[in-house]
Amino acid sequence: MSMDFDLGGEGLGDDFLGGSEGDSLFEANLTLLHDLNPVVAGKIEALEDRVTRVVGAKGEGSLNIDLGHTQFYDKDAETYVNDQVDAFLETPRRILLGWYGDTNVDEISSYRQVQAGQAYLRDQGVDAAQGKSLTTDKDSGYLVILGLGLGLQVDRLLEELPVRNLVIVEQYPEFLRHAMELNDWSRWNEVLEERGGRIHVILADEEYIAANEIYTYVRRHNFGMIDGSYVFLHYQSGYTRSVWDELVSRVPVLAANPGFFEDELVMMRNCFRNLRRHEHHLFWDKVVLERETPVIVIASGPSVDNAIDFIRDNKDKAVLVTCGTGLGALLGYGIKPDFHVDTENTPGPLEILSGLAEDHALSDICFIGCNTVDPGVPALFNRRIMYYRDSVTSSLFFGRFVPEIYLAAPTVSNAAARVMLGLGFRELYLVGVDLGSRDPGRHHSQKSIYLADEEFLESHPAHLAASKYSIVNFGNFGGTVYTNGSFLYASIFMANLLSGYEAAKVYNLSDGLQIKGTIPRLPRSSRIDTTPEQKKRAVAAIFSALDVEEPTTGFDEGELSALLYELRATLRSARDIFEFIDPEDYDLADIFDELNDVLEFLGTDYIGNTVRAFVTGTLLMFYQYLYVTVRRLPEDLRAGFVAEVSKITVAQIDILRDQVTELVDELSEELRQDRTGAV
């Protein structure tokens, strides 16, 4: 049986070679792979003592992989692939983000864009129910192949599917080598480069690691074009099915906003004032001695109530670290922590902590947090440890000479674990880090402000929204739990963090979401044997290892002016893209590439990096809404929608330009007051 694949009008049937020609093809592919992924290329190059081999010949119905005891394909590879691709094209497996829901968040420009866009569609007769029934166009950003095998499926899939990027995931290095001996990978790469994309190769034994790398890659490359991506399971195995399951569990956060412009404004303002007002110990990663004293990380999940005896029995032997509203829960049980972590830059933490300070002395607790928190928060504590959070504007601008702290987000629990591990502690107990609940109605500890204050959720809509659990996922002690996108995101980041600390033992005593890399353990089965004296020495050693930073006024108005100039220029360029979209003649891929060109035009100095951090998330969310929605609409509604959303987006960009001008004027005025001594 022959294969009839065609890319660019040239048949590929004779490209499956063996002998010296196959070796030559492999060498050419290896050179390409060194450019695409040098780590994987090195592993393929180092392969010795292979236990599998390609048998048979193309076109004779005998091509297969000999595993030694049996053949890999249950029929010849070409027939298997043709039948499988036929079935896949009939009912493809796709990642679909779905129709945008309504939102009432007025403070965020990308949400305002969605509000106005959805209102326009309702006026055109497209309501939410109808929108959810619409299907998306055939093109997309990604084709993910789980299990490459001999790779015979790739040519036809690239011919049939208009995708920009190919992600190959394989467990067995030998299979990658076989595919490199039989296929011309440069032809795959040429096709994808013409479409604006490329090949990415993932070689991983563990399913969770493979899924994480897929997740990370698609968010960093061609983000905004994830909707409609194809996932092709070439061979069914425990590995490929598990990678698919892990990937599906990440879909709710796969296209989550990579950053809000409005958040960056707040973080710049807060960091500026924290650096000017507060003496603090500066945390950054350095070589430290490992500390034997255990740490109990306490959040406000419902399982705190069942673990309180464990905390009380060990409060003098372990370092106690509360996270966010976990402080109120612990104080409600009459126990005071050694450290408290807060990272949110919103007014909520200051309001909650100020309320606690009325009844409890917080000053003798050491505060830990990123320097983007509201300046009123660290003011409530006499001792402070602060750090520069990774990738945000304030760190790139004000902290460009200080190492950033990665994987300390998105929740306070992530930050607490990150800092304690970075300080050398290697035995952590997570309590109340539920990140969900078996009972969605019992979302927090009874002693937390969420439930202890009957009016709190009614007056705090953001906290109410965060208490809604619409996703079902794997539980720490088995079974399933209810969670939401933010908590799922947090569990992924926590697992990534722990993979970098292989010597650490992190026990999860929380009856909530499963966190890869932690050891499930019931509170009553946990035992801590250190002494109070060991704990005291460990706490004292923390401060002796950290540098003290005095309040500073060493800021330069000229730098702020340069930042404002670049920000306004970048926003103007983005504005032009949306303003000049022709609703009757546009290409979504071209719009995406134009936005990328704006971002790539920025320099790599601290000004360019800061501007990029300011605008990237919001511009890509502007684009993603357009991309996801227009590809589902009937043809007769598309031009009108594109015209309306373009106008809406231009108006939102104008607002952003005004906001950043106001911020820089505000900070510059504070610097002028410093010079003149004005109050």
GUSEVEX-238573 format. One record per residue (C-alpha): z, y, x; residue in one letter. Coordinates in pm, whole numbers, padded with zeros to 5 digits, always signed. Last residue first. Layout:
N
ZYXa...
end
This chain:
679
+05270+06739+00482v+05078+06958+00725a+05151+06908+01096g+04812+07052+01187t+04691+06746+01375r+04840+06493+01134d+04702+06687+00837q+04356+06662+00991r+04399+06286+01018l+04498+06266+00651e+04190+06470+00559e+03970+06228+00750s+04112+05939+00552l+04038+06107+00218e+03688+06225+00316d+03609+05872+00436v+03722+05725+00105l+03540+05980-00112e+03214+05918+00073t+03267+05544+00026v+03307+05592-00348q+03004+05820-00388d+02777+05571-00214r+02917+05289-00426l+02844+05484-00746i+02483+05535-00639d+02458+05160-00576i+02572+05099-00934q+02301+05329-01076a+02032+05153-00871v+02159+04819-01002t+02129+04928-01366i+01772+05053-01313k+01673+04726-01145s+01847+04534-01422v+01642+04715-01688e+01304+04674-01516a+01370+04307-01437v+01476+04244-01797f+01167+04412-01940g+00939+04217-01708a+01109+03886-01785r+01119+03890-02163l+00763+03768-02237d+00792+03494-01974e+01089+03329-02145p+01407+03377-01940l+01558+03118-01710r+01415+03243-01380r+01520+03600-01474v+01885+03502-01499t+01970+03321-01176v+01765+03548-00950y+01873+03878-01108l+02240+03780-01102y+02199+03651-00746q+02047+03979-00628y+02335+04201-00738f+02569+03933-00599m+02383+03951-00268l+02420+04329-00259l+02793+04302-00338t+02869+04044-00073g+02665+04209+00201t+02774+04572+00156v+03107+04634+00328f+03095+04348+00577a+02752+04465+00696r+02878+04822+00730v+03168+04701+00944t+02941+04491+01164n+02706+04785+01216g+02989+05022+01309i+03160+04766+01535y+02842+04703+01732d+02594+04438+01618t+02335+04682+01488g+02215+04697+01130l+01850+04606+01079f+01957+04252+00987e+02126+04377+00670l+01823+04576+00552v+01592+04287+00645d+01808+04053+00437n+01758+04278+00136l+01382+04272+00193e+01390+03893+00224d+01566+03862-00111f+01315+04090-00280i+01030+03885-00128d+01183+03564-00265a+01207+03716-00612l+00840+03815-00612d+00738+04112-00824y+00432+04225-01019d+00492+04343-01375e+00849+04459-01319p+00741+04645-01001d+01054+04673-00788i+01068+05027-00647f+01421+05124-00749e+01567+04787-00646f+01440+04805-00289i+01502+05179-00262d+01869+05132-00350r+01907+04883-00067a+01770+05139+00177s+01999+05410+00037r+02295+05175+00063l+02216+05125+00430t+02183+05500+00495a+02508+05574+00311r+02693+05311+00510l+02546+05423+00841e+02644+05789+00785y+02991+05699+00657l+03060+05483+00963l+02949+05761+01196a+03177+06006+01014s+03471+05766+01048l+03398+05730+01417e+03391+06107+01458g+03724+06138+01280e+03883+05926+01554d+04202+05731+01499f+04492+05711+01740g+04767+05797+01493t+04964+05483+01569t+05281+05318+01442p+05428+05099+01720e+05304+04744+01773e+05551+04488+01906v+05397+04190+02085d+05488+03841+01970l+05642+03551+02165a+05999+03687+02157s+05968+03720+01781f+05890+03355+01722i+06152+03234+01970a+06431+03369+01753a+06311+03161+01457v+06293+02844+01668a+06638+02901+01821r+06793+02949+01478k+06623+02633+01345k+06746+02425+01635q+07100+02547+01573e+07075+02457+01204p+06995+02097+01308t+06677+01891+01273t+06673+01570+01070d+06448+01649+00772i+06389+01376+00514r+06127+01343+00243s+06129+01060-00011s+06305+01266-00281r+06042+01538-00244p+05757+01291-00310l+05496+01265-00036r+05121+01315-00022p+05005+01361+00340i+04775+01660+00391t+04431+01649+00553g+04239+01688+00229k+04430+01888-00032i+04459+01714-00369q+04541+01953-00651l+04884+01940-00811g+05215+01759-00784d+05329+01938-00471s+05518+01758-00195l+05222+01785+00041n+05328+01682+00389y+05148+01849+00677v+05171+01667+01007k+05014+01865+01289a+04850+01704+01591a+04501+01734+01438e+04530+02109+01399y+04168+02220+01349g+04113+01984+01056s+04417+02148+00895l+04234+02478+00854l+03926+02321+00697n+04150+02139+00449a+04324+02465+00363m+03986+02636+00313f+03873+02367+00070i+04205+02378-00117s+04183+02757-00150a+03832+02742-00301y+03961+02494-00558l+04244+02737-00630f+04004+03026-00687s+03765+02818-00897g+04030+02695-01139n+04255+02390-01167t+04347+02106-01401y+04469+01785-01244v+04331+01434-01207t+04468+01094-01118g+04625+01037-00782g+04937+01185-00623f+04760+01494-00489n+04531+01513-00793g+04150+01508-00795f+03965+01769-01001n+03925+01904-01354v+03812+02267-01387i+03898+02510-01670s+04246+02621-01564y+04359+02961-01688k+04655+03104-01495s+04430+03327-01283a+04309+03499-01602a+04667+03578-01698l+04734+03715-01351h+04434+03950-01388a+04539+04043-01742p+04883+04169-01633h+05066+04315-01935s+05055+04001-02151e+05117+03782-01847l+05441+03963-01762f+05589+03995-02112e+05789+03672-02115e+05929+03733-01767d+06059+03398-01637a+05720+03237-01701l+05479+03421-01472y+05767+03586-01288i+05848+03251-01133s+06167+03066-01229k+05994+02822-01467q+05752+02743-01187s+05385+02800-01264h+05091+02660-01464h+05270+02465-01732r+05014+02498-02013g+04745+02338-01797p+04960+02022-01772d+04860+01822-01465r+04864+02152-01282s+04663+02366-01046g+04677+02494-00690l+05002+02298-00663d+05137+02466-00353v+05479+02443-00515g+05620+02281-00204v+05413+02222+00108l+05612+02066+00393y+05496+02152+00744l+05555+01979+01076e+05359+02119+01372r+05501+02467+01419f+05334+02647+01711g+05302+03005+01587l+04941+02941+01484g+05057+02656+01261l+05306+02891+01094m+05042+03165+01059v+04781+02938+00902r+05022+02762+00667a+05151+03093+00534a+04802+03242+00502a+04667+02944+00308n+04969+02961+00079s+04908+03334+00031v+04567+03252-00113t+04208+03305+00007p+04270+03310+00298a+04428+03266+00641a+04128+03060+00759l+04051+03299+01047y+04284+03545+01216i+04099+03824+01396e+04144+03883+01769p+04228+04247+01854v+03989+04500+02012f+03788+04554+01692r+04102+04608+01489g+04026+04942+01323f+03659+04879+01241f+03602+04503+01227l+03954+04442+01102s+03929+04708+00832s+03587+04591+00718t+03679+04228+00659v+03552+03934+00864s+03887+03783+00960d+04228+03917+00862r+04402+04127+01126y+04769+04034+01157y+05117+04148+01059m+05469+04033+01133i+05733+04263+00986r+06107+04324+01011r+06301+04572+00800n+06132+04476+00474f+06051+04688+00165l+05815+04909+00368a+05596+04602+00425p+05500+04616+00054v+05458+04992+00011g+05164+04995+00250p+04960+04790-00003d+04836+04488+00188v+04543+04526+00430t+04756+04464+00741n+04762+04094+00680c+05102+03956+00593g+05436+03828+00711i+05758+04001+00603f+06089+03901+00760c+06373+03871+00511i+06677+04087+00591d+06536+04381+00392s+06489+04182+00074l+06836+04240-00069a+06813+04108-00424h+06852+04263-00770d+06648+04585-00746e+06443+04437-00463a+06298+04181-00704l+06142+04457-00913g+06001+04623-00602s+05858+04285-00502l+05672+04245-00832i+05530+04598-00836e+05439+04586-00470l+05272+04247-00515p+05064+04372-00812g+04924+04692-00658p+04621+04506-00512t+04572+04428-00142n+04693+04070-00178e+04827+03915+00143t+05194+03842+00090d+05411+03610+00297v+05792+03599+00299h+06000+03473+00587f+06353+03337+00627d+06383+03247+00260p+06672+03327+00023k+06804+03064-00218i+06976+03139-00549g+06740+02940-00770y+06582+03259-00903g+06549+03369-00542l+06317+03071-00491l+06099+03153-00793a+06090+03523-00708g+05975+03445-00355l+05714+03195-00478g+05544+03494-00644t+05364+03556-00316g+05433+03278-00066c+05781+03188+00051t+05857+03059+00401v+06174+02862+00473l+06227+02745+00831v+06401+02407+00823a+06757+02295+00894k+06962+02551+00699d+06744+02537+00388k+06728+02157+00401n+06944+02043+00107d+06844+02346-00102r+06472+02288-00045i+06492+01917-00133f+06706+02000-00437d+06444+02253-00550i+06165+01998-00546a+06132+01934-00920n+06128+02304-01010d+05889+02380-00726v+05641+02140-00890s+05537+02413-01135p+05352+02614-00869g+05526+02918-00724s+05462+02879-00350a+05707+02749-00090i+05608+02654+00264v+05886+02446+00422i+05866+02456+00801v+05992+02184+01033p+06156+02258+01371t+05982+02076+01655e+05799+02380+01789r+05483+02340+01994e+05474+02584+02283l+05227+02866+02241v+04877+02946+02368v+04755+03254+02184k+04625+03325+01838d+04716+03664+01699w+05029+03795+01532f+05131+04157+01589l+05501+04238+01546h+05539+04548+01335h+05614+04920+01336e+05482+05064+01014h+05334+05399+00916r+05002+05468+01090r+04885+05107+01110l+04983+05049+00749n+04800+05364+00640r+04464+05275+00795f+04503+04913+00684c+04558+05020+00323n+04258+05256+00309r+04017+05013+00474m+04145+04727+00259m+04101+04928-00061v+03743+05023+00021l+03669+04662+00120e+03792+04539-00214d+03551+04776-00392e+03258+04642-00192f+03348+04293-00310f+03302+03990-00084g+03136+03648-00071p+03128+03624-00453n+03140+03261-00557a+02809+03072-00542a+02951+02740-00426l+03287+02797-00597v+03229+02603-00920p+02987+02371-00732v+03253+02250-00489r+03354+01939-00684s+02984+01851-00711v+02959+01853-00331l+03251+01613-00298e+03094+01379-00555d+02759+01396-00374w+02923+01325-00039v+03104+01033-00203s+02780+00892-00341r+02612+00922-00001t+02898+00747+00179y+02966+00469-00070g+02600+00389-00051s+02287+00453-00255q+01986+00542-00046y+01772+00852-00073h+02012+01060-00276l+01808+01378-00337f+01991+01702-00419v+01774+01989-00544y+01870+02356-00560s+01836+02522-00901g+02077+02806-00824d+02147+02843-00453i+01914+03138-00405m+02179+03412-00376g+02300+03280-00044f+01986+03218+00162n+02189+03109+00464h+02565+03152+00489r+02662+03002+00154r+02417+02714+00194v+02559+02631+00536y+02927+02635+00446t+02888+02410+00144y+02663+02164+00327i+02912+02159+00615e+03199+02100+00376n+03016+01812+00208a+02954+01646+00545a+03317+01692+00650i+03440+01542+00323y+03206+01244+00354e+03326+01153+00702e+03082+01004+00951d+02881+01323+01000a+02530+01415+01115l+02409+01731+00942i+02059+01862+01010v+01934+02205+00895h+01564+02268+00850i+01415+02615+00793r+01345+02893+00545g+01111+03185+00474g+00845+02989+00286r+00613+02981+00589e+00916+02869+00791e+00964+02580+00550l+00608+02451+00590v+00625+02491+00968e+00957+02304+00982n+00822+02005+00796w+00516+02001+01022r+00744+02024+01327s+00927+01717+01198w+00627+01493+01261d+00750+01162+01122n+00791+00806+01253l+00991+00831+01576e+01212+01114+01443m+01289+00910+01130a+01396+00618+01349h+01619+00850+01553r+01786+00988+01241l+01845+00632+01123f+02006+00547+01457e+02246+00840+01426p+02391+00690+01104y+02573+00908+00850q+02286+01136+00756e+02259+01468+00577v+01929+01659+00592i+01927+02014+00455v+01577+02150+00385l+01532+02519+00311n+01282+02728+00116r+01206+02500-00180v+00882+02478-00380p+00911+02105-00464l+00609+01873-00476e+00478+01902-00121e+00824+01926+00034l+00926+01618-00165l+00610+01435-00055r+00668+01495+00311d+01043+01427+00302v+01042+01084+00137q+00930+00891+00446l+01246+00992+00632g+01315+00644+00770l+01665+00654+00623g+01747+01018+00550l+02070+00978+00354g+02169+01266+00130l+01867+01498+00121i+01948+01856+00022v+01652+02065-00096l+01745+02430-00101y+01653+02782-00208g+01480+02715-00534s+01148+02684-00716d+01108+02487-01040k+01215+02759-01280d+01540+02739-01474t+01615+02595-01815t+01744+02790-02116l+02006+02634-02344s+02293+02837-02200k+02105+03158-02276g+02068+03066-02642q+02442+03027-02685a+02516+03337-02478a+02288+03562-02683d+01921+03636-02624v+01803+03855-02914g+01660+04141-02710q+01970+04351-02778d+02171+04055-02650r+01963+04068-02334l+02047+04435-02279y+02419+04366-02322a+02388+04084-02067q+02239+04324-01814g+02500+04592-01876a+02790+04357-01831q+02628+04181-01536v+02578+04511-01351q+02935+04612-01433r+03050+04284-01281y+02859+04360-00960s+03014+04708-00956s+03375+04593-00983i+03639+04804-01162e+03506+04740-01513d+03607+04375-01539v+03524+04285-01900n+03292+03996-01826t+03038+03811-02037d+02912+03478-01915g+02616+03427-01683y+02401+03128-01770w+02418+02822-01550g+02485+02767-01182l+02255+02466-01172l+02265+02230-00874i+01979+01988-00935r+01920+01612-00964r+01555+01570-01059p+01446+01381-01372t+01072+01303-01349e+01050+01423-00990l+01332+01186-00900f+01168+00884-01063a+00841+00940-00878d+01034+01003-00556v+01213+00671-00592q+00900+00468-00668d+00714+00620-00375n+01012+00576-00142v+01071+00210-00228y+00700+00131-00203t+00684+00290+00139e+01006+00130+00265a+00912-00227+00176d+01136-00375-00090k+01515-00414-00085d+01524-00156+00193y+01768-00217+00478f+01652-00560+00595q+01906-00831+00663t+02132-00973+00935h+02013-00761+01225g+01979-00434+01034l+01598-00449+01043d+01466-00123+00899i+01149-00153+00692n+00768-00124+00687l+00607-00439+00543s+00366-00327+00271g+00071-00324+00511e+00003+00051+00500g+00259+00137+00763k+00356-00147+00988a+00646-00386+01001g+00983-00345+01168v+01194-00044+01266v+01504-00136+01463r+01880-00152+01419t+02154-00237+01671v+02086+00038+01919r+02247-00016+02259d+02237+00350+02362e+02216+00683+02180l+02273+00982+02408a+01962+01170+02293e+02064+01133+01931i+02411+01271+02004k+02268+01562+02204g+02026+01648+01925a+02316+01659+01679v+02497+01914+01896v+02177+02110+01965p+02109+02172+01595n+01779+02339+01506l+01659+02429+01856d+01762+02095+02008h+01609+01934+01699l+01270+02084+01787l+01282+01935+02137t+01391+01602+01988l+01096+01613+01750n+00854+01648+02041a+01027+01365+02228e+01015+01144+01918f+00644+01207+01872l+00581+01104+02232s+00786+00789+02188d+00591+00704+01872g+00266+00748+02068e+00398+00518+02340s+00475+00239+02093g+00477+00321+01720g+00321+00576+01494l+00357+00700+01139f+00129+01002+01146d-00168+00819+00997d-00072+00878+00634g-00004+01249+00671l-00313+01377+00494g-00412+01739+00556e-00467+01971+00260g-00177+02202+00349g+00070+01923+00299l-00066+01602+00144d+00100+01269+00096f-00106+00970-00020d+00084+00670+00105m-00093+00339+00145s+00000+00000+00000m
end
